[in-house]
């Protein structure tokens, strides 16, 4: 199953309010959010889900909070682990921006408790 998510192919529900996207790129209420910075109209049409999923989680649904509310910092939420893979370009850019790291940053763990010091 391959679904192309578009801005008009989804019904948004926030509380008791339900609306269908008009097909136009939505107005992002959280204008200073990372979604406003990193998500474009083209992202909604090029992002594809290439495998069956238990829940329909297209990109417009993941950014609903940035569309509906004006106080979001990130403005995107992954519905499940697969969202990070399906929308990796967007999530990677947002995560890197949020944490101030470069795309080639590597995380290392040191689980040696003897190296813990008081500050």
Residue pairs with C-beta under 8 A, 6 or more apart in sequence:
1 49
1 50
1 51
1 52
2 48
2 49
2 50
3 48
3 49
3 56
3 58
4 45
4 48
5 44
5 45
5 47
5 48
5 49
5 58
5 59
5 60
6 23
6 44
6 45
6 60
7 21
7 22
7 23
7 24
7 25
7 26
7 41
7 44
7 45
7 60
8 20
8 21
8 22
8 23
8 24
9 21
9 58
9 60
10 20
10 21
10 58
10 60
10 61
11 18
11 19
11 20
11 21
12 18
12 19
12 20
12 21
12 60
12 61
12 64
12 67
12 68
14 64
14 68
21 60
25 40
25 41
25 44
26 60
26 67
27 67
28 35
28 36
28 39
28 63
28 66
28 67
28 75
29 66
29 67
29 68
29 69
29 70
29 72
30 36
30 65
30 66
30 69
30 70
30 71
30 72
30 73
30 75
31 70
32 73
33 66
33 72
33 73
33 74
33 75
34 73
34 74
34 75
34 76
34 94
34 97
34 98
35 63
35 66
35 72
35 74
35 75
35 76
35 94
36 66
36 75
37 97
38 90
38 93
38 94
38 97
39 59
39 63
39 66
39 76
39 90
43 59
43 87
43 89
43 90
44 58
44 59
44 60
47 58
47 59
47 86
47 87
47 90
48 86
49 57
49 58
49 86
50 86
51 82
53 80
53 82
55 79
55 80
57 79
57 80
57 82
57 83
57 86
59 87
59 90
60 67
61 79
62 76
62 77
62 78
62 79
62 83
62 87
63 75
63 76
65 72
65 75
65 76
65 77
66 72
66 75
66 76
74 94
74 98
76 90
76 91
76 94
78 84
78 87
78 91
83 91
84 91
92 103
96 102
96 103
96 105
